[in-house]
Amino acid sequence: MKSISAVVNNRELSTLILVGGFLLFAIWNRSTRATFPSLAKQLFASKITPVLALFIGVVVAAVSIANRLNLWSWRLAAATVLWFLSVGFVWFINLGDAGKAPDFFKRRFLDTLGVTAFLEFFINAQVLPLPIEMVGQIFLLFVVLLNAVASGDERYRPVATITSVVLSIASLALLTYSLAHMVTEWDTLDKRELANEFLMPIWLAGVSIPILYLAALYMGYETLFTRLTPSAGEAKVVLRARVGIVLGLRGGLVDIDQFRGASARDAARAHSVSEARDAVTRFKQTRAEDLAARAAARQALIDNAGREGVDQVGRVLDRREFAETKEALIWLATCQMGRFRNGDPPGSYRTELLPVLGDSHDFETPEPITMKARADGQAWYAYRRTPSGHVLGIGASEAPPSQWFYDAPAPPCGFPSGASKGWSDLMSPDRPEWGREAEH
């Protein structure tokens, strides 16, 4: 029987103690304990259970083979378990995101080979006494959590800066300590064990990624065919259509995730393999055209930035933040309608909505939205100057569904009406600047 110190160093033991403490707290806490049955059912009694079991089996088999090749030893058992819990299992849980990014697995493997992973190896090469490890890990965990919270809020940016500096200093200190000990104790170090510890995350990632890709592929197609079943008009998508879809999508996780719309419905209703493949081809062509149009729209924003004048249909050339401004103003108008109908008391427009809703729109330039309401609460308008200097506005002159749109080089001089320059009502076709913007 191997002693604990033979398979777990102080850093790993400290981590395992903290994880165990967290689990005990979760079990003791009633609210988190209530989620255990559904979580256990999801992991051990659902469609993903065989996939998870296969993943664990592949990792265990890889470790066994590595042991026979002298690339792994029981001294790395705790590090292997921690890698699986903190890396492999996290990858598995996040497989639903594999179809959202074309380089999902590539980025994860490169992270394993990156400078950060290289530095982590040297930082962990030497450990401290257990009490210091415990206190240090608790402190660093607190700093990491504080940094994560502060980084997401502009008000706490100084706190984020301080915590980032603390983490950098701690990492540099641990790296210096480890390198110093490695240099002074080089003759007594087990070079093979050190090399095995360095290589272990690399071959574990290399073994895990193919099986996780297959798992993501299975889950992606399972979700796709479930989503397409109503379009098929039958109990399920017929086998010929499934084969055609699979051959057409060619295992592309992003393609599988994005396969929707008219082409997807045609594929689901296909009566032959070639018909389903043709539908997939149309989907890819349509998506490529859409991506090209978006790229052209982004480039047009760049090319026309600062240009004066209008295009052939009379629209301002410099359209920076036109889409964002119109989206924000339409949202304000929707909220004003709701306030008029359901406010306390109802029957009036108010400007107090702006401080609440204004922060929900993140413009690249600091120009604010200005809102005004008539004293009797029966009319209102809001406007914003875009980076080109052109002003867009929206408002109402009476109870909903009254809605007016503003478009002029200068801010409005009064409440919406046919007599006020720049305003056009909802039924007027003459408002080119309020047409749909090209998506980018």
Beta strands, then each sheet from edge to edge (+ up, - down):
strand 1: 370-373
strand 2: 380-385
strand 3: 391-396
strand 4: 404-408
strand 5: 423-425
sheet 1: 1+ 2- 3+ 4- 5+
end
